[in-house]
Amino acid sequence: MDDGKPQNGRTTISRRQFVAGAAAAAGAMLPGMAFAQSAIDSVLAAPSRGGWNDQFDTRSAGSGSVASYQPVFSQNTVSAMQSAIQGYNQIVMAGGWPTVPEGTTLRLGMQHPNVQLMRERLAISGDLPRAAGNGQAFDSYVDAAVKRFQGRHGLPADGVAAEHTFKAMNVPANIRLGQLQTNLSRVQSESVDPSRFVMVNIPGAFVEAVENGRVVQRHTAVVGKVDRQTPILQSRITNLNLNPYWHAPASIVRKDIIPLMREDPTYLERNEIYIYASDGSVIPPSSIDWNTEEAVRYLFRQEPGPNNAMSSVRINFPNPHSVFMHDTPQQSTFSQLMRFESSGCVRIQNIRDLIVWIARDVPGWDRATIEQTVAARTRKDVDLTRPIPLHFSYITAWATDPTVVQFRDDIYRRDGSEQLAMTDAQPAAYQPGEQAYADLPF
């Protein structure tokens, strides 16, 4: 939990400060006007909101309309967030937005009383245009607005309003305002070189490769579980391991491998993981008592190949947490809604595209050479001639322009409100000696 003191060079906002600010904003709401039409009209007419074209084209709406080549870390983002905060403050002062009842799945073609409330909710946040009108019909305007809303909140933009969509919709406006204020401080505290850097947004579970102030690649990622969190850090990418070995740290052996071997004695063999003594000799798994912690004394190494926990590549950078970025044989995890599955390291989808960009200035390591090396399962290291700045960051709200405000779940509960976490999982107490930042093959 943030205590308001600088952490890793960042100024944070404490839970007490956040709650106090949210309470002050809530206290400023006009009594009796929470969902009055006059309040809604005043929000829709506010000049700082940014206007929608009256001839709203539903064909161009949806998740695509929230995409941007603007990096999360840029001065343009700071300006857009400041303007968005002004707009959300107006929404709060006008009474916020209505709560949409949960429990009924709504989709295109339906008629339902809750659709009217959802129209009001989406209109206030700028997702539904004025031209859409009112009513209980879930028409193409509402469908496009729901997709746009889902895209802004990191949800599958399928236009179906169900559990996760309603939870995101029903976070009160004053809480969203506080979230924006908290994250503006985080974005402003980052010092980046816009010419070239890589950013991992932990709660967003994505990676941006930025060059000359523009996102040139954006990758889906899998980051640390609530009880094995990916750390916030700044470093530089220094080298790549192609077809790497994977060495299991003692904490992974204790927490994962020993329990797995108790259940399935063939686990190590199936995953080509070998046990080595201090003299380099190979120890048969059958010689270890898996009902004790005897195995923690040995080295566990997995051979390169398709079953390797890091698959084809590991991206290295100096850091005190022993974390790294890597490929994975578990490609299905990238399609999950909640991509918080690792032991602290960061898995990256389509990582070959990223490492080609990272290694482009290293002579002899073009894409063809990298692909040939990976295919041959040849163990190779690629040292970068120009290390690339890297930022592991925790940003749950940002804006590419004032009318496109992005929100993500506060998965590690650092924003000061339980409503922003969207999950019942509780983060474990941070114990540096026990953190194990490596991924386990299954």
N, C-alpha and C positions, 0 to 999 in steps of 0.2 A: 504494500500500500504506500502510495506517495506521501511524503511528509512535508512537502513544500520546499525542501532544500534542493540545491543543484545536484543532479545525478548524472554521471558520465558527461558533464559539460552542459547539461540541459536544466532549464528552470522548470520545475513542475508545479502544478496546482494541487494543493492538498485536498483530501476528501472534505474536510471542514470548510475550506474556502469555496469549494464547488457547491456544497449543499447550501451554504450561506448565500451565495450568488443566485442559486436557483430559487431559494425561498424569497429573496428580494424581488426577483422577476415575477414569481407567482403572486406575491402580495400586491404587485402593481396591476394585476388584472382587474378589469372593470366589472363590478358586481352585476350579476344578472345578464351579462352580455356574452357568455361563453360561446354560445352557438347562434346568437341572434343574426338574422340576415344582414342587418346593418354592419355588424362587425365583419362578417364575411365579405361584404361588398367593399369595406374600407381596405381590407387586406388585398383583395383582387385589384383594386384601383391604385394601390400604392405605387408611385412612379419608380421607386428603387428596385422593384421586383424584377424588372425586365419584362418586356411584353411578349405575348404570344401572338402570332399571326392569326387574325380572325378566321382565315381560310385554312384552319388547321388540317394538315394532311396526315391522316392516320397511317398511310402507307410508309411514311418516313419516321414515324414515332417508334418507341420501343427502346430496347437496350442499346441499339446502335447510336441513338441520339445522345447518349451520355458518355460515349467514348471520346477520348482526347489524346493528342500527342504531347500535351503539356505534362511535364513531370510533376509529381507531388511536391518535390523540393524545387521551387522556383519563386522568384519575386512576383510573377503573375499569379501564382497560387495564393500567396500572402494577400495580395490586393483583392482577389476574388473572395477569399475567406472573410476579409474585413467587411466587404460589401454584403456578403451573405449574412454575417452576424447582424448587421443593421436591419436586413430584411426579416430575419427570425425574431429580432427584438420587437419589430412592428407586429408580427404575428402574435407573439406572447402578450403584448399590450392590448391587442384586440380581442383576447380571450382564447387564443390557441385554436385547436381543431377538435372536432368531435371524435369520440371513441366509436370505432366500428365493432359491433358485437362479433365475437369469435364463435366457432362451432359449426358454421355453415359454409361450405366451400362454394364460392361464387365464380362463375366463368361466363364467357361470351354466350349470348342467347338467352340467359336466364332473366326472369322477372322476380325481384325480391325487395322487400322494404329496406333491407340493409344497404342496397345499392345506392339509395339516395344519400345516406350518411357517408358512404364511401366516395361518392361524387364530391360532396362538400369537403371531405378530408383531402382528396387529391387536388381539388381546385386551390385550396389554401396553400398547399406546398408547391404549387406551380406545375404539377404533373398533368392536370386536366385543363384544357383551354376554356375560356368563357363561352365560346361558340357551342360547347357540348350541351349546354342546357341542364335541366333537372330531370327527375323521374326515377323510376325503379327498374328501368331496363338496363341490363349489362350489354351495351351496344359496342360498336367498334371504337368509339371515342374512349369509353371506359377501359376497354381491352388494351388500347394503346397506352393509356395513362398508367394502368397497372404495370404493364411491361416496363415503362419508363421508371416508375417507382422502384420496381424490383431491380432493375439495372443499377440504380443509384445506391441500393442497399446490398449489393453483392449477392443477390438471390437469382436463381434461374428465371430468366425473363420469359416465362411461358404464358403470362396473362391470367393464370389461375390464382385467385385469392384464397389462400388456405392458411394453415397455422403460422408458418414463419412470416408470411406477408402481413398478417394481422398483428403479430407481435411487433413488427417493425413500425407499422402504421400507428399503433397505439402507444408508442413512447410519447409522452407529453411534449409539447413544443418547448416549454421552458427547460426540460432536460436536454433536448437536442441543442438548444441555444448554449447551454453550459458545456456540452460536448464540443461544439465548435470553438468556444473560447479556450477550452483546455488544449485542443489540438493546434490552434493558432500559435499558442506559446511554444509547442513542440516544433512546429514547422519553422518558426522564426529562430529557434535556437540552433538549428542545423546549419553548419557552414559547409557548403559544397562547392566543388569546382565544376561549373556547368559545362566545361569542355568535354569531360568524360568521367562518368562514375556509374556504379551499380548500387541500386537501393533495394533492400528487402523490406517490404511492409508486412510486419508480422501478423497483425489482426486481419489485414486484407488478404494474406496468403498469396502474395504475388511479388514478382521481381521486375524492376524496371532497369533497362540498360539505356543510359542517357548520354547523348553526344550533342555538343553545341546547343544546349538548352532544349533539346527535343528528345522524346522517347523514341528510340529506334527499334527496341524490342521490349515486349512485355510478356512475361511468362507466368503461368499458374504455378503455385508452389504448395508444398506441404510443410508445415512448421511444427513446433513443439507442442506436445500435449500440455494440458493445464498443470499437471504435476511434474512435467519435465520441460520447462519453458525455454524457448529460444531467447537468448539474451540480447539486450540492446547493446550495440557496440559500434565503433568506427575502426576501420583497419584499411589495408590495401591488399588486393589480390596479387600474390607473388608467383604462384606456379600452379600447374595442373598435373595431376597424375592420371595417365591413361591406363586403363585396365588395372586399377589399383588392387593391392591386397586390402583386406579389411581386418583390423585388429580390434577385438572386443575389449573395452575397458573393464576393470574389475567390477564396477557397479552394474554393467550390463550382464556380466557373468552371474552376479549375485541375484539381480532382480528378474532376469529373463531366462538366461540359458539353463541355470540349474532347475527352475520349475518346469521348463519345457522338456528337459531330459528325464525328469521324473515321470512325465506323462507319456513321452515318446522317445525311447532310447535310440531310435534311428535318426533323430533330428540332425545331429552334427554330420553324420555320414551323408544324408540326403542333400545337405546344403554345402558340402565340401569344406567343412570347417575342421581344422586339425588342431590338436592340443600339443604344445611344446613345453618341455622342461627347460630349466635354466641352462643346461648343457647343450640344448638344441635337439635333443632326441624327441621323437614323436611318441606320445603317450596314448595308448588305446583307451577310448571312452569307457570300456567295460572295467578298466582297472581303477576307476574313480568311484568313491562312495558319494552318490548324488543326493543322499539324505543329509549330508553335511555340507559345509562351505569349503571343502578341500579344493574344489576346482578353482577357486579364486586365486590360488597360488601360481597357476599356470598361465601361459600365453595361448590365446585362442586366435587363430589366423584363418581367414577364408581366402581361398584361391580366386584369382580373376576368372570371370566368366559370367554367363547370364544369370546365375543364382546369387552372385555377389551383392551384398547389401548396397554397394555404391554403383553397381552395374558397370558402366563403361568409363566413368570419369569422376574424379574428385577435384574440387576447386579449393585451393588452400589460401589462407591468410592468417597472419599472426594474431592470436587472441588468447586471453587467459582462461577461456572456457573450453578449449579443445573442440570447438565446433568447426564445421566446414559445410560447403554446399556440394551436392552430388546428384548423380543420376540414381535411378532406382528400378529394380525389376517389377515393382508393384505399381504399374502404370494406372491401374484402376482407381487408385486413391485420388488422382487428379480430377476425377469427375464427381467427387463427393462434395456435398454442400459444406460440411464442416471439415476443413482440411487441417486439423490439428492432431496429427497422428504420429509425429516423429518423437525421438528422444532428445530433441533440442537442435539437431542439425536441420538443414533446409534441403529438401528434395525439389528439383526443378524439372518441369515438363519441357520437352524439346530442348534439352540442355546442349545438344550438339550445335544448334544455332548460336547459343550464347558463347560457347567456348571458341567457336570460329571467330566471333567478334572480339573476344578477349585476347586471342593469340595472333591476331592478324599482323602485328608488327614484329613477330618472331620469325626470322628467316627459316624457311624450310617447313613451316607448319601451316600450310593452306588446308582447305576443307578436304581435298582429295587425300592428302597424306594422313590427316586425322582419322578419316573414315577407314582407310586401309589398315592403319595401326590398330584401331578398335576391332575391326573384323578379324585380324590375325591374332587377337588376344595377346599382343606383345606388350609387356610392361615397359612404359616409357614415361619420363618426366619432361615437362615443358616449362622452362623458367622464363618468366616475362622480362623483357628488356625495359619495359615501362610499367611498373606496378600500377594497378587501377584502384582508385579510391572506392571504398565499400562502406555502406551504411546499413546496419540492421536497426530498423526504427519501428516505433509503435505509434501509428497514426490511424485513428478510428474515424476521423472526419476531415474532409478537405473539399475544395471546390476548384473546378477548372474555369468556371465563370459563376457569377452570383446566382444564376438560375439553375445550375447543375451542381448540387451539393451532394457529395458522396458520404455515406455512413456505413460503418462496419461494426460487427459485434465486438464489445469490449471483453474479449475472451479471457484475458488475464486479470480483469477487474481493476483497472488502473484509472478509470475515468471518474470515479466517485459516485456512481449510481448503479444499484443492482439491476435496474431495468435495462441497462445497456448491455448486460452480459449475455442475455438471451439463452442461457444454459444453466442447469442446476449444478454443474460440476464446480467444485471449489478448488482454487489453486493451493498446492501444498506449500508449507513454509519453505523459504529459500535456504538451502544448506549447501554452500559452495563445495564442501568436501564430498557430498553425495551426488552432485549433479553428474549425469552421464550423457555426454553429448555425442551420440553415435546412433546409427539406426541398425535395427536388427532384421535380418532376412527371415521371411516366413514361407 
